[in-house]
């Protein structure tokens, strides 16, 4: 029973890690002017928020993904992916 729980925690941790890596790398791919044009938080602010969340996720990979700091940074990454990324992508043509 505990092996199944440990496996689920590991899978959830890896999924959250992949999501945060994608959000952080994507955040770095847009210019600072794009953030201003989209009327969103600045690029350094999003980089710091997502970078800290990613660092925390890497440091706590073996532990439970359900703690307050991990939840806060997971919500921040989801906000970036659901709100900021589409606004930035609509401004830039690649």
KAURFEN-V950189 format. One record per residue. N is the residue number from 1. RES is the residue in one letter. PHI is phi in whole degrees, 0 to 359 (* if undefined). D_CENTER is the distance of its C-alpha to the mean C-alpha in whole Angstrom. Layout:
n->(N N)
res->(RES RES)
phi->(PHI PHI)
d_center->(D_CENTER D_CENTER)
This chain:
n->(1 2 3 4 5 6 7 8 9 10 11 12 13 14 15 16 17 18 19 20 21 22 23 24 25 26 27 28 29 30 31 32 33 34 35 36 37 38 39 40 41 42 43 44 45 46 47 48 49 50 51 52 53 54 55 56 57 58 59 60 61 62 63 64 65 66 67 68 69 70 71 72 73 74 75 76 77 78 79 80 81 82 83 84 85 86 87 88 89 90 91 92 93 94)
res->(X X X X X X X X X X X X X X X X X X X X X X X X X X X X X X X X X X X X X X X X X X X X X X X X X X X X X X X X X X X X X X X X X X X X X X X X X X X X X X X X X X X X X X X X X X X X X X)
phi->(* 290 293 294 297 295 294 295 298 295 296 298 298 291 295 296 297 298 296 288 297 299 297 293 295 295 300 286 279 261 282 296 294 297 296 293 295 277 59 244 304 292 298 300 293 295 297 294 298 289 294 295 297 294 298 297 297 294 292 251 300 280 269 293 284 255 224 296 294 295 294 298 287 293 296 299 295 293 297 301 291 271 243 285 302 297 294 291 293 287 274 248 252 253)
d_center->(31 29 28 26 24 23 22 20 18 18 17 14 13 13 11 8 8 9 6 3 6 7 4 6 9 9 9 12 14 15 18 18 21 19 17 20 21 19 20 16 15 15 14 14 13 9 10 11 8 5 8 9 7 7 10 11 10 12 15 15 14 18 18 17 14 15 16 15 13 10 11 10 7 6 8 6 3 6 8 7 8 11 12 12 11 14 16 16 17 20 21 21 23 22)
